[in-house]
Amino acid sequence: MIKLIGYARISTRQQDTDVQRAELLAAGVRRDDLYIDQGSSGARAACPQFYASLTALEPGDTFVIATLDRLGQSTLNVLAFSKRLSGQGVELRVLDLGGGDVDTGTPTGSMLFTTMAALGQMEHEIKRERVLDSIDRRRRAGKNLGGRPRRITNRQIRNANRLIEAGEPTAQVARDFGMSRATFYRGARTLGLLPDQSGDETPESDGAS
């Protein structure tokens, strides 16, 4: 027998599922086929009724939720979830998606989810490009990218010193080697490439560099 399997979820026990329950029942879901997780965060272990509802699904059934956020997943994960249901012969129905009732079993619903897939992927790529651009700008500016501090070798200090002695600006050379001017001066003094200036990190002779 083809069934409508309904699922509702709330994030805290202080909230009420009455609205979701009423919407699902009005959509034709039988009370015996309604699964509700209360006080659940959306994490796998915290949603036993969600997985119980999936177990109850059979080919030809429709999985019904009030709104898309009840799945507690990102857009791309929801699309993958819908595709997985479709592979099992099950449709996904969202009672309020963009102000309307959407069923992936209909041409309109299928088209909407396809559009969501494109938009979700585009959003993912835009965010990725922004992160990469930010990393590239910070790297070119010689800023710390986070994580463990980079270890500067004696060889890098010596090579940097050669460039500086050849007339290259100290600040630019330090950036090129991924270190600060203070780091270069400390390393150069330790290696005896510069005279000890009693803790002064930036020699006066470097002023315009």
N, C-alpha and C positions, 0 to 999 in steps of 0.2 A: 504493500500500500504506500503510495507517494505521500510524503508528509512535509509540513513546514516545521523546521527545527529552529526555535527562537533562542537567542542568547542575549542576556543583559549583564552589565558589570558596573559596579560603583567602586570608587577608589577609597572611600572611608566608610566606617560603619554608621557615621552620623547622617550620611545621605540616605535617600529613599529610592527604592526601585519602582515605586508605584507608577510613575509616569512611563518608564520604559515598559513595564509589564502591561500596562493598559494599551500602549501603542502596538505591542506585539500581539496581544490577544485580539485587538481590533483588526489586525492584518490577517487574522485567520489561524494563528498559532494556537494549538490546543494546550491547555494547562499542563497536561502530562508531557508535552514536548517542549516545555519552557525551562531553560537552564539559567540560573542566576548565581553570579559570584559576588559576594558582599565583602566589603573591606579589602578588596584586592587592588594591588598596584599595577597589574598588567604583566608582572613577571611570571614566567612559566609555572614555577612551583606554587604561586599564589592564586592560580586560576584553575582549580580542579574541575569546576563545572564547564569551563570552556572546552577542556579536552574530553570531558564526558559527552558534551554535545556533539563533538566531532565523531566520536565513536558511534553515536546513535545514527549518524547519517548513512543513507543508502543511495545507490544510483537512482536518479529521478527526483530526489528530495531537494528542498531549497533551504539554505541556511539564512536566517533572517535576523538582522540587527537593527536597532533604532537609528543609530548614527555610526559613521565610519570610525570615530575615535573610540568606540567601545571595544575595538579589537586591540587597542593599545599598541599599535605598530605604526611605523613610518609609511609614507605613501608607497614607496617601492616594495616594502614588505607586504603591504595589503594587496598590491597587485599580484605578487608572487603567490600569496595565499589564495586569491581568487582563481588564479591559473591552476593551482593544485586542486582546488575543489572541482573545477571544470574537468580536469583529467579524471576525476572520480565519478563524473556524470552528475555532479551536484552544482546547482546555481547559487549565486550569492545575491541576496536582496537587501538593500539599504533603504529604510523607510524615509529617511530625510538626508538626501545628499544634494546640496545645492538648492534646497527648497523643494525637492521632489522625490518621489518614490522611484528608485532605480533597481532594476533586476537585470543581472548579466545574461539572463536567458532571452532577453528581448534585443532586437537590433540596436535600438537607441541606447539601452544600458551597456551593451557591449562596446559601442562606439565611444561612450563617455569614459569607460574604463581605459580604452585604448588611448584616448586623449590625456587622461590622467597619467598614464605610463610615460607618454612623451614629455609632459610638463614636469613630472617627477624626476625623470632622467636629466632633463635640461637644468633643473634646479640643482641637482647633485653635481653636474659638471661645472656650473657657475661657481658654486661654493668651493669646489676643488681648485679651479683656476685662481680664485681669490687667495686661497691658502698658499698655493705655489708662488703667486706673485709677491705675497707678503714675505715669504721665506727668501725669495730671490732679492728683494729690496734690502732686507736685513743683512743678508750675506754680503751684498755689494757695499753696504754701509759699515761692515765690520762689526755688526752687533751680535750679541750672544743669541743663538737660536734655541736656547733651552737645553735641558739634559745635562750630562756631565761636561764640565769645562774641557775644552780642547787642550791637549798637551803640546806645548811648543818645544821642539827639539833644539839642541845646541847647533845642529847643522842649519836650521832655519834662522837662528839668531845670527850666525856667521854670514849666511848668504844675504840676510837683510842688511847687515852692517856693510858688506861690500857695496851694495847698491847705494846706500846712504853716503859712503865715502866717495862714490863716483858722482855724487851730486843730486841723487834722487831725494825728494822731500821725505822726511822721516814719517810724517803722518800717513802719506800715501803708501809707503813701503810697508808700514805696520799693518795697514788695512789689507794690503795684498796678501800678506802672510797670515791674516786672520788673528792678529793680536793687537793689543793696545800699545800706545807709545810707552806707557809705564812698564808694561811687560817686557818690551824690547830693551829699555834702559836697564832694568833689573838683570835680564839675562846677559846683556853685553858687559855689565860691570862684573858679574860673576865669572865670565870667561876672560876678564882682563882686557876687553876690547875698548873700554872707556874707563877713565879715572874715577875713583870713588868720590862722590860729591856729597858725602855725609847725609845720605838719605834723600837728597833732592831728586825727585823722579824725573824732572824735565830740565836738562841743562839750558842755561840762558842762551847759549849759542844756537839752540834749535828754534828760537822764537818764531821765525817766519815759516818754518817747515810744518 
